[in-house]
Each structure stands twice: as C-alpha cells, then as structure tokens.
Amino acid sequence: MNTKSYKKLIKYSLDHGQIPQDLYDLVMAEIERDGKMTPRVYALYLDELERRRLFYTDGTPFNDDVVAKTDGTYKYLHTKNPFWYIAHAFYSTVFKAIGYLVGGIGYGIWRIKDRKKIKKIGACVSISNHIGFIDAAITRRAFGCKKQYIVAAPHNCKPNFGGHILRSATVLPLPIAFRGVKPFCEALEYVRDHKGAIHFYAEQSLWLHYEKPRPFKDGAFHYADRLDVPVVPMLYCFKKPRGLRKLFKMPKVVVKIADPIYADKALPTRERQIDLARRTKEAVDGLYEQFYGKPMEYLPQKPSGFDEPTAEADSSDGNE
C-alpha cells in the first residue's frame, strides 16, 4: 500500500468534507504507529467509515488531475466513423479475454454458476459492490459474451492511450456538467437498443476487499427506470483462499447474481425509482446473508463527527 498516496487521499477527504477532523487524526496517528499504511490501518479506517455511516467516502487513492471532458464536448457515439467501431470490436474482445484471465488468475473466478439467471435477458442495468482496482474484469467476466458497458468516473477515462482503450472497449464516463447529460443518455439508449448491459458501481466509491454491500446511490435506478430495463443485482463475495492463493495472499472471489428486478409501473416516477433501489438492496443483502450465513448488519453506529442541524435551525429555513 502506497503510504504517500493514502495520506494524500485522507487529507483530500478531510479537505472536501468527507471525513471529520477526529477521524483524520486517528488514521494519521495509526499510520505513524505502524510506520506506514498497512492492511491493519486500512481495515480500521473502513471500520470507522462504516460505524459513522460515511459510505460514499473515497476508500482508495485516485488521480483526477486529468479527466475526460464530459461537459458536452465528450463524444460517446461515433455513428459516422466505421474505424471507431472496428477499434471498439477489437478492444472489447481483448477486454473480454483479459476479463477471463484476470478474473481467473487475479480473483479465482473460472465459473459463474448464477449466470443462468441472466442467460435469456435482453438489455439491463446491472449493479455490484466495488471491491478492487480491477474488478471491472469481474464485471466483464460475469456477463460472458454479452455486450456490456461500464459507467465510471471521468478520471478513469483520461485523454491518453490507456484511457482511449477503455473508452473504445467498454467504459462510459459520467457527465460532469448538465450539457453532458444528453449525449450520455444517448449512449445508454444505444446500448439498450443493442440489448446490452449497462453496469453501475452503485456504491460510488471503491473500498478495497470490503465484504458488505453498502447503500446505493440513485443514478443506476433512475436510468434503469428511464430506459425501461430491469436491474440485475450482483455481489462479489470473498471465500477463504486455499493452496497457492493462500500462500500468495491472493483473494478468492465468488460472483453471486440475483434474479432481475423490474420497476413497479403502478407507482409514480420518483416512488418507483426509490422502490426499485430498495428492492435491489434487499436482494443484494439476501445474497450476502445466503453466502456468508450471517445477518447483513453494519457495525454499531457512532456519531459521524459532523454537526447535525438542530430542529430550531430546520424550522427557520426559508422563513427569511
């Protein structure tokens, strides 16, 4: 674990209001105690985020100095450029092959028994927990040969060679401005019309090897309802490694897939999306409980460290 990068991340989280001062001080003191960022300190950090219910806080370092410009100028579709589609076919095939190898070698995933649940499904939105730097390979592996795109933060699609390959192969960066929403939606409609899968890491942030499913952000369910496609809940579960995997401290992951969940058309739009998110979370929690054989429960809650608004303050809003 790169100590400098993690210190920078934790300072970033403090400066951007993601964590309170006391949590920053605690983690930095533990890093100094161990002399570097260690798995023990990282586990403590995630435990503290869980206890404080700070589930959307960034859990791993990232570089956002250069990002895809999804402000309305980013080109998602290339309808008049056949060379781009040739490149897409090539890179997506390579990405599928890499997904098979990385899923097998890196995570021990060679067979996905639950895939039969989605074998005959057409277009869909899939969601999963976000547990590794290369878990996009698991995501790709889970859907086999099916057309699939992965929605990701713009810093995953940098304007360089690696970013170009990701864009060509499978990644749709989220819009960072209102003008970018329309072309992003058009790209999602393209995938839907071609009976593909659109994957969201609905937990938003990456928590390395964290087992429990975290609360989901709304975006995946908004777009699933808008596109009129079902949601496929998935959970990447950790099994105790054996043999060489245990020797080299490599994780053993099992992909669990729930039955597709469809929106309740009898409900109004906003209630429909909330209901879809709720039922999806219940399905994922069920996958967790079935696999691990224990209730899906978070650690006892402690104050987040941020000041909560008082009832008096709430009642005064908008009265001036």
C-alpha positions as CSV (number, residue, x, y, z in Angstrom):
1,M,0.0,0.0,0.0
2,N,1.5,3.3,-1.1
3,T,1.6,5.4,2.2
4,K,2.1,8.7,0.4
5,S,-1.0,8.1,-1.8
6,Y,-3.2,7.1,1.1
7,K,-2.1,10.1,3.2
8,K,-3.0,12.3,0.3
9,L,-6.3,10.6,-0.1
10,I,-7.2,11.0,3.6
11,K,-6.2,14.7,3.5
12,Y,-8.3,15.1,0.4
13,S,-11.3,13.5,2.2
14,L,-10.8,15.9,5.1
15,D,-10.5,19.0,2.9
16,H,-13.6,18.0,0.9
17,G,-15.8,17.4,3.9
18,Q,-16.0,13.6,3.5
19,I,-14.5,12.8,6.9
20,P,-14.3,14.8,10.2
21,Q,-11.0,16.1,11.8
22,D,-11.0,13.4,14.6
23,L,-11.1,10.6,12.1
24,Y,-8.3,12.2,10.1
25,D,-6.2,12.5,13.3
26,L,-6.9,8.9,14.3
27,V,-5.9,7.4,11.0
28,M,-2.8,9.5,10.6
29,A,-1.7,8.5,14.2
30,E,-2.2,4.8,13.3
31,I,-0.1,5.2,10.2
32,E,2.7,6.8,12.2
33,R,2.4,4.0,14.8
34,D,2.9,1.3,12.1
35,G,5.4,3.4,10.2
36,K,3.4,3.2,7.0
37,M,-0.1,2.5,5.6
38,T,-0.8,-1.2,6.5
39,P,-3.7,-3.5,6.0
40,R,-4.4,-3.2,9.7
41,V,-4.7,0.6,9.5
42,Y,-6.8,0.4,6.3
43,A,-9.2,-2.1,7.9
44,L,-9.5,0.3,10.9
45,Y,-10.3,3.2,8.5
46,L,-13.0,1.2,6.7
47,D,-14.5,0.1,10.1
48,E,-14.6,3.8,11.2
49,L,-16.3,4.9,8.0
50,E,-18.9,2.1,8.4
51,R,-19.5,3.0,12.1
52,R,-20.0,6.6,11.1
53,R,-22.2,5.6,8.1
54,L,-19.8,7.6,5.7
55,F,-20.4,5.0,3.0
56,Y,-19.7,7.3,0.0
57,T,-16.3,8.4,1.2
58,D,-13.4,7.6,-1.1
59,G,-11.6,4.4,0.1
60,T,-8.7,4.3,-2.3
61,P,-6.4,6.8,-3.9
62,F,-7.1,8.1,-7.4
63,N,-5.7,10.8,-9.7
64,D,-8.2,13.4,-11.0
65,D,-5.6,15.9,-12.3
66,V,-6.7,14.9,-15.9
67,V,-10.2,13.6,-16.6
68,A,-12.4,13.0,-19.6
69,K,-14.2,16.3,-20.5
70,T,-17.8,15.0,-20.2
71,D,-19.1,18.6,-20.2
72,G,-21.0,18.3,-23.5
73,T,-17.9,18.0,-25.7
74,Y,-17.1,14.4,-25.0
75,K,-18.1,12.1,-27.9
76,Y,-19.8,9.0,-26.7
77,L,-21.1,7.8,-30.1
78,H,-19.3,7.7,-33.4
79,T,-22.1,6.9,-35.8
80,K,-20.2,8.1,-38.9
81,N,-16.8,6.7,-38.1
82,P,-16.6,2.9,-39.0
83,F,-13.0,2.8,-37.9
84,W,-14.0,3.6,-34.4
85,Y,-16.4,0.6,-34.4
86,I,-13.7,-1.6,-35.7
87,A,-11.5,-0.5,-32.9
88,H,-14.3,-1.0,-30.4
89,A,-14.9,-4.5,-31.6
90,F,-11.2,-5.3,-31.3
91,Y,-10.6,-3.7,-27.9
92,S,-13.9,-5.1,-26.4
93,T,-12.8,-8.6,-27.5
94,V,-9.4,-8.0,-25.9
95,F,-11.1,-6.7,-22.8
96,K,-13.3,-9.8,-22.5
97,A,-10.2,-12.0,-22.8
98,I,-8.4,-10.0,-20.2
99,G,-11.5,-10.2,-18.0
100,Y,-11.5,-14.0,-18.3
101,L,-7.8,-14.3,-17.4
102,V,-7.7,-11.6,-14.7
103,G,-11.0,-12.9,-13.2
104,G,-9.5,-16.4,-13.1
105,I,-5.9,-15.6,-12.1
106,G,-6.4,-12.5,-10.0
107,Y,-9.7,-13.5,-8.3
108,G,-10.0,-17.2,-8.8
109,I,-13.2,-16.9,-10.9
110,W,-13.3,-19.6,-13.5
111,R,-17.0,-20.4,-13.4
112,I,-20.1,-18.4,-12.6
113,K,-23.0,-20.7,-11.7
114,D,-25.6,-17.9,-11.3
115,R,-25.2,-16.7,-14.9
116,K,-28.2,-18.9,-15.9
117,K,-30.4,-16.3,-14.2
118,I,-29.5,-13.7,-16.9
119,K,-28.9,-16.0,-19.9
120,K,-32.0,-15.0,-21.7
121,I,-32.3,-11.5,-20.5
122,G,-32.0,-8.6,-23.0
123,A,-31.0,-5.1,-22.2
124,C,-30.5,-4.4,-18.5
125,V,-28.8,-2.3,-15.8
126,S,-26.5,-4.3,-13.6
127,I,-25.1,-3.2,-10.2
128,S,-22.5,-4.6,-7.9
129,N,-20.2,-3.8,-5.0
130,H,-16.9,-2.1,-5.8
131,I,-14.1,-4.1,-4.2
132,G,-11.0,-3.9,-6.3
133,F,-8.9,-1.8,-8.7
134,I,-9.5,-4.4,-11.5
135,D,-13.0,-5.6,-10.5
136,A,-14.2,-4.3,-13.9
137,A,-12.6,-7.6,-15.1
138,I,-15.0,-9.5,-12.8
139,T,-17.9,-7.4,-14.1
140,R,-16.9,-8.2,-17.7
141,R,-16.5,-11.9,-16.8
142,A,-19.9,-12.1,-15.2
143,F,-21.7,-11.3,-18.4
144,G,-19.7,-13.6,-20.7
145,C,-20.1,-12.7,-24.3
146,K,-22.9,-10.2,-23.8
147,K,-22.4,-6.6,-25.0
148,Q,-21.6,-4.5,-21.9
149,Y,-20.6,-1.0,-21.0
150,I,-19.4,0.1,-17.5
151,V,-20.3,3.5,-16.2
152,A,-17.3,5.0,-14.4
153,A,-16.0,8.3,-13.0
154,P,-14.3,10.6,-15.6
155,H,-10.9,10.1,-14.1
156,N,-11.0,6.5,-15.4
157,C,-11.1,7.8,-19.0
158,K,-8.1,10.1,-19.2
159,P,-7.2,11.6,-22.6
160,N,-4.2,9.2,-23.0
161,F,-3.6,5.8,-24.6
162,G,-4.9,3.8,-21.7
163,G,-8.0,6.0,-21.4
164,H,-8.6,5.7,-25.2
165,I,-8.5,1.9,-24.9
166,L,-11.0,1.9,-22.0
167,R,-13.3,4.3,-23.9
168,S,-13.1,2.2,-27.0
169,A,-13.6,-1.1,-25.2
170,T,-16.3,-0.7,-22.5
171,V,-16.3,2.5,-20.3
172,L,-18.9,5.3,-20.3
173,P,-17.6,8.2,-18.2
174,L,-20.3,10.0,-16.2
175,P,-21.1,13.6,-17.3
176,I,-19.6,16.4,-15.2
177,A,-21.9,19.1,-16.5
178,F,-25.6,19.4,-17.4
179,R,-24.7,19.7,-21.1
180,G,-23.0,16.3,-20.9
181,V,-26.2,14.5,-19.8
182,K,-27.9,14.3,-23.2
183,P,-25.0,12.6,-25.1
184,F,-24.5,10.3,-22.1
185,C,-28.2,9.3,-22.2
186,E,-28.0,8.8,-25.9
187,A,-25.1,6.4,-25.4
188,L,-27.1,4.5,-22.8
189,E,-30.0,4.2,-25.2
190,Y,-27.6,2.9,-27.9
191,V,-26.6,0.1,-25.5
192,R,-30.2,-0.7,-24.6
193,D,-31.3,-0.8,-28.2
194,H,-28.5,-3.3,-28.9
195,K,-29.7,-5.5,-25.9
196,G,-26.5,-4.8,-23.9
197,A,-25.9,-4.5,-20.2
198,I,-25.0,-1.2,-18.5
199,H,-23.1,-1.7,-15.3
200,F,-23.1,0.8,-12.4
201,Y,-20.9,0.6,-9.3
202,A,-23.9,2.0,-7.4
203,E,-21.9,2.3,-4.1
204,Q,-19.9,5.0,-5.9
205,S,-16.6,4.7,-4.2
206,L,-14.1,1.8,-4.1
207,W,-13.5,0.1,-0.7
208,L,-10.8,-2.5,-1.2
209,H,-11.9,-6.0,-0.3
210,Y,-14.8,-4.8,1.8
211,E,-17.3,-7.6,2.0
212,K,-20.7,-5.9,3.0
213,P,-22.9,-4.3,0.4
214,R,-23.1,-0.6,1.0
215,P,-26.1,1.7,0.4
216,F,-26.6,2.6,-3.3
217,K,-26.7,6.0,-5.0
218,D,-29.8,6.8,-7.0
219,G,-28.3,7.1,-10.5
220,A,-28.5,3.4,-11.6
221,F,-32.1,3.2,-10.7
222,H,-33.0,6.5,-12.3
223,Y,-31.5,5.3,-15.6
224,A,-33.0,1.8,-15.3
225,D,-36.4,3.3,-15.0
226,R,-35.8,5.8,-17.7
227,L,-34.6,3.1,-20.1
228,D,-37.4,0.7,-19.0
229,V,-35.0,-2.2,-18.4
230,P,-34.6,-4.5,-15.3
231,V,-31.9,-4.2,-12.7
232,V,-29.6,-7.2,-12.2
233,P,-28.2,-7.2,-8.7
234,M,-24.8,-8.8,-8.2
235,L,-22.5,-9.3,-5.3
236,Y,-18.8,-10.2,-5.3
237,C,-18.2,-12.4,-2.3
238,F,-14.9,-13.4,-0.7
239,K,-14.2,-17.1,0.0
240,K,-11.4,-18.3,2.2
241,P,-8.4,-18.9,-0.2
242,R,-6.6,-22.2,-0.2
243,G,-3.4,-23.6,-1.7
244,L,-1.4,-21.2,-3.8
245,R,-3.9,-18.5,-3.4
246,K,-3.5,-18.6,0.4
247,L,0.3,-18.8,0.0
248,F,0.5,-15.7,-2.2
249,K,-2.3,-13.9,-0.3
250,M,-4.5,-13.7,-3.4
251,P,-8.3,-13.3,-2.9
252,K,-10.8,-15.9,-3.9
253,V,-14.0,-14.2,-5.2
254,V,-17.4,-15.8,-6.0
255,V,-19.9,-13.9,-8.1
256,K,-23.5,-14.1,-6.9
257,I,-26.3,-12.9,-9.1
258,A,-29.9,-12.3,-8.0
259,D,-33.0,-12.6,-10.3
260,P,-33.6,-9.4,-12.4
261,I,-35.8,-6.8,-10.7
262,Y,-38.4,-4.8,-12.7
263,A,-39.8,-1.4,-11.8
264,D,-43.4,-1.2,-10.5
265,K,-45.1,0.8,-13.2
266,A,-48.1,1.4,-10.9
267,L,-46.0,3.8,-8.8
268,P,-45.3,7.5,-9.6
269,T,-41.8,8.1,-11.1
270,R,-39.9,9.1,-8.0
271,E,-41.5,6.5,-5.8
272,R,-40.9,3.9,-8.5
273,Q,-37.2,4.5,-8.5
274,I,-37.0,4.5,-4.7
275,D,-38.8,1.2,-4.6
276,L,-36.5,-0.2,-7.3
277,A,-33.5,0.8,-5.3
278,R,-35.0,-0.6,-2.1
279,R,-35.8,-4.0,-3.6
280,T,-32.4,-4.2,-5.2
281,K,-30.6,-3.5,-1.9
282,E,-32.8,-6.2,-0.2
283,A,-31.8,-8.7,-3.0
284,V,-28.1,-7.9,-2.6
285,D,-28.4,-8.1,1.2
286,G,-30.0,-11.5,0.7
287,L,-27.1,-12.7,-1.5
288,Y,-24.7,-11.6,1.3
289,E,-26.7,-13.5,4.0
290,Q,-27.0,-16.6,1.9
291,F,-23.3,-16.7,1.1
292,Y,-21.8,-15.8,4.5
293,G,-24.5,-17.4,6.6
294,K,-25.0,-14.4,8.9
295,P,-27.2,-11.4,9.0
296,M,-26.3,-8.4,6.9
297,E,-25.6,-5.9,9.7
298,Y,-23.3,-2.9,10.0
299,L,-21.1,-2.2,13.0
300,P,-22.8,-0.2,15.8
301,Q,-23.2,3.4,14.7
302,K,-21.3,6.2,16.2
303,P,-21.6,9.9,15.5
304,S,-20.3,10.9,12.1
305,G,-18.3,13.8,13.6
306,F,-20.2,16.4,11.7
307,D,-22.6,18.8,13.3
308,E,-26.2,17.8,12.8
309,P,-28.8,20.6,12.1
310,T,-31.0,21.3,15.1
311,A,-34.8,21.3,14.9
312,E,-34.8,25.0,15.5
313,A,-32.4,25.6,12.6
314,D,-34.5,23.3,10.3
315,S,-37.7,25.2,11.2
316,S,-36.1,28.6,10.3
317,D,-35.1,27.5,6.7
318,G,-36.8,29.6,4.1
319,N,-38.6,31.8,6.5
320,E,-36.5,34.9,6.0
